[in-house]
Amino acid sequence: MTALFEHSPWIEARADARPSSGDRHADLMAVVYDATPEEQLALIRAHPELAGKAAIDKRLTDASAAEQASAGLDRLTASEYERFHALNAAYRARFDFPFIICVRLTDKAGILAAMEQRLSHGRDEEIATALAQIGEIVRLRLEDAA
């Protein structure tokens, strides 16, 4: 079974301890949104950078590796890799967490454009965007498991 959340089993455990609404995705995301700001940041920081060191070193979870491959991030040219690396570094320097996007809903060009655009966000807006993108990732993982 694929982990729904990157290195964050506490979310599923908390959702399992609550009464179910009948909507697993909503139950899981309620846990995310009810979490403390520190827990939310830990969840965001548990995600790998796109086309980052974990991908190169083959240390991604199976789900992340497949998702990044679906957007072509495992087949970058040298110049594309340098652009991803530079944007990842700028993003991490600005927000102190990795850029998160549901790569299955876009492509390399869309990811790069989103990285550039989201660098202009405020930190609170970007935390909210990252959590919403995690929700999309989890929604697709749940659909795959069904």
C-alpha positions in Angstrom: 0.0 0.0 0.0 1.3 3.4 -1.0 1.7 5.9 1.8 -0.8 8.6 1.2 1.3 11.3 2.9 5.1 11.6 2.6 6.7 10.3 5.8 3.8 11.4 7.9 1.8 8.4 9.1 0.4 10.4 12.0 -2.2 11.9 9.6 -3.8 8.6 8.8 -3.5 7.4 12.4 -5.4 10.5 13.6 -8.0 10.2 10.9 -8.5 6.5 11.9 -9.0 7.6 15.5 -11.9 10.0 14.6 -15.4 9.1 13.5 -15.5 8.7 9.7 -17.6 11.1 7.6 -17.7 8.5 4.9 -15.3 10.7 2.8 -11.7 9.4 3.4 -10.1 12.4 1.7 -12.1 14.9 3.6 -11.3 13.1 6.9 -7.6 13.1 6.1 -7.5 16.7 5.1 -9.4 17.7 8.2 -6.5 16.2 10.2 -4.1 18.3 8.2 -6.0 21.5 8.6 -6.6 20.8 12.4 -2.8 20.1 12.9 -0.7 22.7 14.6 1.3 25.1 12.4 4.5 23.2 13.4 2.9 19.9 12.3 1.8 21.4 9.0 5.3 22.7 8.3 6.7 19.2 9.2 4.3 17.7 6.7 5.4 20.1 4.0 9.1 19.6 4.8 8.6 15.8 4.5 8.2 16.2 0.8 11.2 15.9 -1.6 12.3 18.7 -3.8 11.3 18.2 -7.4 14.1 16.9 -9.5 16.3 17.3 -6.4 19.0 15.3 -4.7 16.6 12.6 -3.4 15.5 11.9 -7.0 19.1 11.7 -8.3 20.2 9.5 -5.4 17.0 7.3 -5.9 15.8 8.0 -2.3 12.3 9.0 -3.3 9.3 7.0 -2.1 7.9 4.8 -4.8 4.9 7.1 -5.1 7.0 10.3 -5.4 9.3 8.7 -8.0 6.4 7.6 -10.2 4.7 11.0 -9.8 7.9 12.9 -10.8 8.4 10.5 -13.7 4.9 11.2 -14.9 5.8 14.8 -15.4 9.1 14.0 -17.1 11.2 15.1 -14.1 13.3 11.9 -14.4 14.3 12.9 -18.0 15.5 16.5 -17.6 18.1 18.0 -19.9 21.2 19.6 -18.2 19.7 23.1 -18.6 16.3 22.0 -17.3 18.0 20.4 -14.3 19.9 23.6 -13.6 16.7 25.7 -13.8 14.9 23.3 -11.4 17.9 23.4 -9.0 18.1 27.2 -9.1 14.3 27.6 -8.5 14.3 25.0 -5.8 17.2 26.9 -4.0 15.4 30.3 -4.4 12.1 28.8 -3.1 13.7 27.1 -0.1 15.7 30.3 0.7 12.5 32.3 0.6 10.1 29.9 2.5 12.3 27.4 4.3 10.5 24.4 2.9 10.3 22.6 -0.5 8.1 23.7 -3.4 5.1 21.4 -3.6 2.8 20.9 -6.6 0.7 18.0 -7.7 3.0 17.0 -10.6 0.4 14.6 -12.0 -1.8 17.5 -12.9 0.8 19.4 -14.9 4.0 19.1 -16.9 7.6 20.4 -16.7 6.7 23.8 -18.2 3.7 24.2 -15.9 5.8 23.2 -12.8 8.6 25.7 -13.7 6.0 28.5 -14.4 4.3 27.8 -11.0 7.7 27.8 -9.2 8.5 31.2 -10.7 5.0 32.6 -10.0 4.7 31.3 -6.4 8.1 32.8 -5.4 6.1 36.1 -5.2 3.6 34.7 -2.7 3.7 35.6 1.0 4.7 32.8 3.4 1.2 32.2 4.8 -0.2 32.1 1.2 2.4 29.6 0.2 1.8 27.3 3.2 -1.9 27.3 2.3 -1.0 26.5 -1.4 1.4 23.7 -0.4 -1.3 22.1 1.9 -3.9 22.3 -0.9 -1.4 20.7 -3.4 -0.7 18.0 -0.8 -4.5 17.5 -0.7 -4.5 17.0 -4.5 -1.6 14.5 -4.3 -3.4 12.5 -1.7 -6.7 12.6 -3.6 -5.0 11.0 -6.6 -3.2 8.5 -4.5 -6.6 7.5 -2.9 -8.1 7.1 -6.4 -5.2 4.9 -7.4 -5.7 2.7 -4.3 -9.5 2.3 -5.0 
